[in-house]
Amino acid sequence: MSFKHITSRDNPIFKYYKKLAENPRERRAEGKTLLDGVHLIESYCATFGEPEVLIIPEGKSSVEATSLIQSLEHISTVMLPTLMFAETTPVASSTGVLALVNIPQLEVASNPNFVLMLEEIQDPGNLGSMLRTAAAAGVEVVYLSTGCTDAWSPKALRGGQGAQFILPIVERADLIATLQNFKGNSYATAMQGESLYQQNLTLPTAFVMGNEGVGLRKQTMAAASKLISIPMQKGSVESLNAAAATAVCLFERTRQITVFG
């Protein structure tokens, strides 16, 4: 174990951590990311083993963070002043511990039966929430288009709450080619389409969800088997947000499998 107390923003180690926190290209190039919080670090350790480095702030950490740090006291640790630590964490109320880890590479099934495809999702919190929902619903693989935000950013990881550690994710995917090669029914969500609840989702199923503001591109919709929509009460809101719509679609499939199997 080594211990470093870094107090200068010019320190190359601090600069490296800050780049990992802020820059998806740096994360891709290095194959590493930062985990924020006790739950994420414990989830990672349970599946992939111990982190490379722990990063902690000066001063007192939470009880949970202190307990984790003590259990991993043999791991190399870097201490940062509070303000510098805050520059590497995505939340104002951090539990007081970060971990440097390798980004997991999970195997993708050759012919998955339950797939989620996301096109140009921009908000990392939204993406994390969608991935968390997908993991809970039993999705086997998630494909993210080139324009999607990074699944391994600190904010997306925090939103996913460990989903990225159990759910295979293919980033910068060609969704049209993926749809053409999918051996099952693919459903593109749109404002106008057949009702979600009139579809037989017990067969191999892929859902395609679009950007929070503009939805799916026309080319992507055309590559899917069907356009579907989620029925809503007349006179209600115009549409659901992307994360909520994803949850409705995925768990309708889960419901049908459970009931009709």
QUIDASUL-V38943 format. One record per residue. N is the residue number from 1. NEAR is the number of other C-alpha atoms within 8 Angstrom. Layout:
n,near
N,NEAR
N,NEAR
This chain:
n,near
1,7
2,6
3,8
4,7
5,7
6,10
7,7
8,6
9,7
10,6
11,9
12,6
13,6
14,11
15,10
16,8
17,10
18,10
19,9
20,13
21,13
22,8
23,8
24,10
25,6
26,9
27,12
28,8
29,6
30,6
31,8
32,11
33,14
34,13
35,13
36,15
37,12
38,11
39,7
40,13
41,13
42,8
43,10
44,12
45,10
46,7
47,7
48,7
49,7
50,6
51,12
52,9
53,11
54,14
55,12
56,12
57,13
58,8
59,5
60,5
61,10
62,8
63,6
64,8
65,13
66,9
67,8
68,9
69,10
70,7
71,6
72,7
73,8
74,5
75,11
76,11
77,12
78,12
79,12
80,13
81,10
82,9
83,6
84,9
85,11
86,10
87,8
88,10
89,12
90,10
91,7
92,6
93,4
94,9
95,11
96,10
97,15
98,13
99,13
100,13
101,11
102,8
103,8
104,6
105,5
106,8
107,5
108,7
109,7
110,4
111,6
112,9
113,10
114,11
115,13
116,13
117,13
118,14
119,15
120,12
121,14
122,11
123,7
124,14
125,10
126,13
127,16
128,17
129,12
130,12
131,13
132,14
133,11
134,12
135,12
136,7
137,9
138,8
139,13
140,13
141,14
142,14
143,14
144,16
145,14
146,10
147,10
148,12
149,10
150,8
151,11
152,11
153,13
154,13
155,11
156,16
157,16
158,13
159,13
160,14
161,11
162,12
163,12
164,14
165,10
166,8
167,13
168,13
169,10
170,9
171,9
172,10
173,10
174,8
175,12
176,9
177,7
178,9
179,10
180,8
181,6
182,10
183,6
184,9
185,12
186,13
187,13
188,15
189,13
190,10
191,7
192,7
193,10
194,9
195,10
196,10
197,6
198,6
199,6
200,6
201,10
202,10
203,8
204,11
205,13
206,14
207,13
208,12
209,14
210,14
211,13
212,9
213,4
214,6
215,9
216,13
217,7
218,6
219,7
220,11
221,11
222,7
223,9
224,13
225,9
226,11
227,13
228,14
229,12
230,8
231,6
232,5
233,5
234,4
235,4
236,6
237,5
238,4
239,5
240,7
241,7
242,11
243,10
244,8
245,10
246,11
247,11
248,8
249,10
250,13
251,9
252,10
253,10
254,10
255,8
256,12
257,10
258,7
259,6
260,6
261,6
